[in-house]
Amino acid sequence: MSKRGHTVAAALLITGTVGLSAGTAVPVTAAPPTRPAVSVAVTPDGATAPAYRIDVRNSGNSTVDTTVRQELPSGATLSGISNGGQVATPNGQDRGSEVTWQLNLPAGSSTTLTTILSAPTAGTPVTAPVCAYTSGGDTPYDCGTATWDVAAMGRGGPSGPAWWQRPAFWLGALGVAVVLGLAGWLGYRVYQRRLVLRRAQSRQRSGVAVYDPNASRGTLYPRPATPRGRTRRRPPAWLAVGLAAAILAGVIAGAVWTATGQVSAIQADRAPSNGAWVGQTQTGQVGTALRESAFEFTVYRVACPAGSDRCQATVGLRNVSPKEQSWHGALQRAYLPDGEWVTTDEAATRSANEGRDLFAAPVPAGGQLLAPLVFNTAGRAAPTQIELRSAVFSAGVRVDVA
């Protein structure tokens, strides 16, 4: 092809491309922004007071400036802090408090931070989540959470369910009930045999002849005893009550064990309950992982700057179902003190996520997401609860943020 032909072909290609751009709207979904490899790990510490060890690591190839924030639970006060951390209210809001650190992390380095709190009530578990954000900003790199429990720290391990919720207890109770039932039955059989023997011996001592079918029929003395038909003897009352109690204990143990297992593991394919909803609404506090039908949600932080119409929640999400799941901004709500609620401000949320639309693509099975959600309160009071759900018919989770 001649040089002129190349020029004409290029002009036609450019003209066609311009025409397509002008006549057809091609949707574009912003790719997730590239983040430095900053990670956060939180570990409960301390035997007598809530303490936390926070490990912040930069596994990337460049230096990162980051702001680390730890939420202080309602009623808890700070009694110790390391590395120059400061206590402040988030973004100037008029409630809540948090500890912040301004860190400069060289490539491949890590820093350990520590805090010591005083529990609002002695002996109660204390949850304090931590997130690393862009320097001075609200875009999270990574978050972590931990719950300090005096019972768990005393055992040197995480706290487990109550004794009456453990399957081993109910298996043991069921085994004991079976053993008691068998022992009662064997005892009754032994008691019955001894009773028959005792009656026979009593008759012999009283001189009453025992009927013998082989004896001659013409003898009048001693007078043969008249044979009686075999009568059914009733077991003693204590034995009947014991057997009934053992059977009842076994039935109750099995029922409670089954119910406990169903409550502790909400399955994604459960049939709708309460007329329309799938599952049961789970309620918790900031920093607690709450699971509904398809997603596990964790709210790490809620910031409502004073004088602003918007509140921003840092939310972690994990798809616990075996297939990809979509979620929608209109289903995520912030409940205000007067009972009214507002949904996600999707435009502001997209802006807070640097142009990325969180709701444009489904979350794959096992996939995780950490992102800010923005709610427009229109100048009203800050929300008291955040409600998150995966689908219209999901009961969802509620997080107390007041």
Sequence and secondary structure as in RCSB ss.txt:
>XXXX:A:sequence
MSKRGHTVAAALLITGTVGLSAGTAVPVTAAPPTRPAVSVAVTPDGATAPAYRIDVRNSGNSTVDTTVRQELPSG
ATLSGISNGGQVATPNGQDRGSEVTWQLNLPAGSSTTLTTILSAPTAGTPVTAPVCAYTSGGDTPYDCGTATWDV
AAMGRGGPSGPAWWQRPAFWLGALGVAVVLGLAGWLGYRVYQRRLVLRRAQSRQRSGVAVYDPNASRGTLYPRPA
TPRGRTRRRPPAWLAVGLAAAILAGVIAGAVWTATGQVSAIQADRAPSNGAWVGQTQTGQVGTALRESAFEFTVY
RVACPAGSDRCQATVGLRNVSPKEQSWHGALQRAYLPDGEWVTTDEAATRSANEGRDLFAAPVPAGGQLLAPLVF
NTAGRAAPTQIELRSAVFSAGVRVDVA
>XXXX:A:secstr
  HHHHHHHHHHHHHHHHHHHHH              EEEEEEEE SSS EEEEEEEE SSS EEEEEEEE  TT
 EEEEE TT EEE GGG SS  EEEEEEEE TT EEEEEEEEE SSTT  EE  EEEEETTSS EEEEE  EE H
HHHHHTS     GGG HHHHHHHHHHHHHHHHHHHHHHHHHHHHHHHHHHHHHHHTT     TTS TT  SS   
           HHHHHHHHHHHHHHHHHHHHHHHHHHHHS  TT  EETTTEES  EEEETT  EE SSEEEEEE
EEE  TT SEEEEEEEEEE SSS B   GGG EEE TTS EEEB HHHHHHHTTT  TTSS B TT EEEEEEEE
E TT    SEEEE SSTTB  EEEE  
